[in-house]
Amino acid sequence: MFRRILQNPFARFLFLSTFLYLSWYFTYEFYLKENTLINEYVIDNLVVLGEGSLNLMGYETTNYSEDGIWRIHFGVAGSNGVTIGAPCDGIVLFALFIVFMVSYPGPIKHKLWYLPMGLLTIHFLNVARVIGLALIVHYNESWLSFNHDYTFTLVVYGVVFGLWWFWINKFSVPHSSNKSQNEST
């Protein structure tokens, strides 16, 4: 019966993606989060890129004091700034994207470049998100909650869905356009 399930492409995708995501989840929750600095590195990078981008845009940023060596808070001078926590650093989105790409069929040669490109896209989108939130706090802090919870969540998940959709339509199945064109004539 298990063999029969795995012969169905959709069932195979569901089984593999569920297995991989659960493996990721338990590895992350019970080992990586507690025993590595993965969140700290990603959050620090978001802060550095966010501050640098705001400075390039002509905004003065404030150096918020932090306990320890990792910075998790940044913003435009004169505002309260934003604090980036582990749930908002994008690591879960990285995992979802990787699980989907590994589970969904497609040529390995395309996965080898599409996976890193997708992860960089997600990371830089998250940088744009934290910059946007810092600017919102600077101009009207009362808009922060709505934009954090809804606007940027919709945009980020929309882009990740778009990356998946693009993969499915452009790379996941062998193109048989010549065969289809010959059959239709």
C-alpha positions in Angstrom: 0.0 0.0 0.0 2.8 2.4 0.9 4.4 1.7 -2.5 1.1 2.5 -4.2 0.8 5.8 -2.4 4.3 6.8 -3.4 3.5 6.1 -7.1 0.9 8.9 -7.0 2.9 12.2 -7.6 0.6 14.3 -5.4 0.6 11.7 -2.6 4.4 11.5 -2.8 4.7 15.3 -2.6 2.4 15.4 0.4 4.2 12.6 2.2 7.7 13.9 1.4 6.9 17.5 2.3 5.2 16.6 5.5 8.1 14.3 6.5 10.7 17.0 5.6 8.8 19.8 7.4 8.3 17.8 10.6 12.0 16.8 10.5 13.0 20.4 10.1 10.5 21.6 12.8 11.8 19.1 15.4 15.4 19.7 14.5 15.0 23.4 14.7 12.9 23.5 17.9 14.9 21.0 19.9 18.4 21.5 18.6 19.2 24.4 16.3 17.3 27.1 18.2 18.9 26.2 21.5 22.4 25.1 20.4 23.3 27.3 17.5 23.3 31.0 16.7 21.3 30.7 13.5 18.6 33.2 14.6 21.1 35.6 15.9 23.1 35.7 12.7 20.0 36.2 10.5 18.6 38.9 12.8 21.9 40.7 13.0 22.2 40.6 9.2 18.7 42.0 8.9 19.6 44.9 11.3 22.9 45.6 9.5 21.3 45.6 6.0 18.3 47.6 7.3 20.4 50.3 8.9 22.7 50.5 5.9 19.8 50.8 3.5 18.1 53.5 5.7 21.4 55.4 5.8 21.7 55.2 2.0 18.2 56.6 1.7 19.3 59.6 3.8 17.9 58.6 7.2 19.9 58.8 10.3 19.6 55.6 12.3 19.9 55.3 16.1 22.3 52.9 17.7 20.1 51.2 20.3 21.9 49.6 23.2 21.6 45.9 23.4 22.5 43.3 26.0 25.2 41.0 24.6 26.8 41.1 21.2 23.7 40.6 19.0 21.7 43.6 17.8 18.0 43.0 17.4 16.7 46.6 17.4 17.1 49.4 14.8 15.2 52.4 13.5 15.3 55.9 12.3 16.7 58.4 14.8 14.0 60.0 16.9 11.6 57.0 16.7 11.2 53.9 18.8 12.5 51.7 16.0 11.6 48.0 15.5 12.7 44.9 17.3 13.3 41.7 15.3 12.5 38.5 17.0 13.1 34.9 15.9 9.6 34.4 14.5 10.1 37.4 12.1 13.6 36.6 10.9 12.4 34.6 7.9 14.0 31.2 8.9 10.6 29.5 8.9 10.0 30.8 5.3 13.4 29.6 4.3 12.5 26.1 5.6 9.1 26.1 3.9 10.7 27.2 0.6 13.4 24.5 0.8 10.9 21.8 1.8 8.7 22.7 -1.2 11.6 22.8 -3.6 13.1 19.5 -2.4 9.7 17.7 -2.4 8.3 19.0 -5.7 9.6 17.3 -8.8 12.0 19.1 -11.1 15.5 18.9 -12.6 18.2 19.0 -10.1 20.3 21.4 -12.3 17.6 24.0 -12.0 17.1 23.4 -8.2 20.8 24.1 -7.6 20.4 27.7 -8.8 16.7 28.3 -8.0 17.0 27.3 -4.4 19.7 29.8 -3.4 18.1 32.5 -5.6 14.8 31.9 -3.8 16.4 32.1 -0.4 18.2 35.3 -1.3 14.9 36.8 -2.6 13.1 35.9 0.6 15.9 37.3 2.8 16.1 40.6 0.8 12.3 40.9 0.9 12.5 40.5 4.6 15.1 43.3 4.7 12.7 45.5 2.8 9.9 44.5 5.2 11.9 45.6 8.3 13.0 48.8 6.6 9.3 49.5 5.8 8.3 48.8 9.4 11.1 51.1 10.7 9.8 53.9 8.4 6.2 53.3 9.5 7.3 53.6 13.2 9.1 56.8 12.3 6.2 58.4 10.5 3.2 57.0 12.3 3.7 54.3 14.9 0.0 53.5 15.2 0.1 51.9 11.8 2.8 49.4 12.8 0.6 46.6 14.2 -1.7 46.4 11.1 1.2 46.5 8.6 3.3 44.0 10.5 0.4 41.6 11.0 -1.4 41.9 7.7 0.2 44.0 4.9 3.8 42.6 5.1 2.6 39.1 5.9 0.5 39.1 2.8 3.3 40.5 0.7 6.0 38.1 1.9 3.8 35.0 1.7 2.6 36.2 -1.7 6.1 36.4 -3.0 7.0 32.9 -1.6 3.8 31.5 -3.3 4.9 33.3 -6.5 8.3 31.6 -6.3 6.6 28.3 -5.9 4.2 29.0 -8.7 7.0 30.1 -11.1 8.9 26.8 -10.3 5.8 24.7 -10.9 5.1 26.3 -14.2 8.6 26.8 -15.6 10.8 24.1 -14.2 8.9 21.3 -12.5 7.7 19.4 -15.5 9.6 18.6 -18.7 8.5 20.9 -21.4 6.8 19.0 -24.1 5.8 22.0 -26.2 7.2 20.6 -29.4 5.3 17.3 -28.9 2.1 19.2 -28.1 2.5 21.5 -31.2 3.1 18.5 -33.4 0.1 16.7 -32.1 -2.2 19.7 -32.6 -1.2 20.2 -36.3 
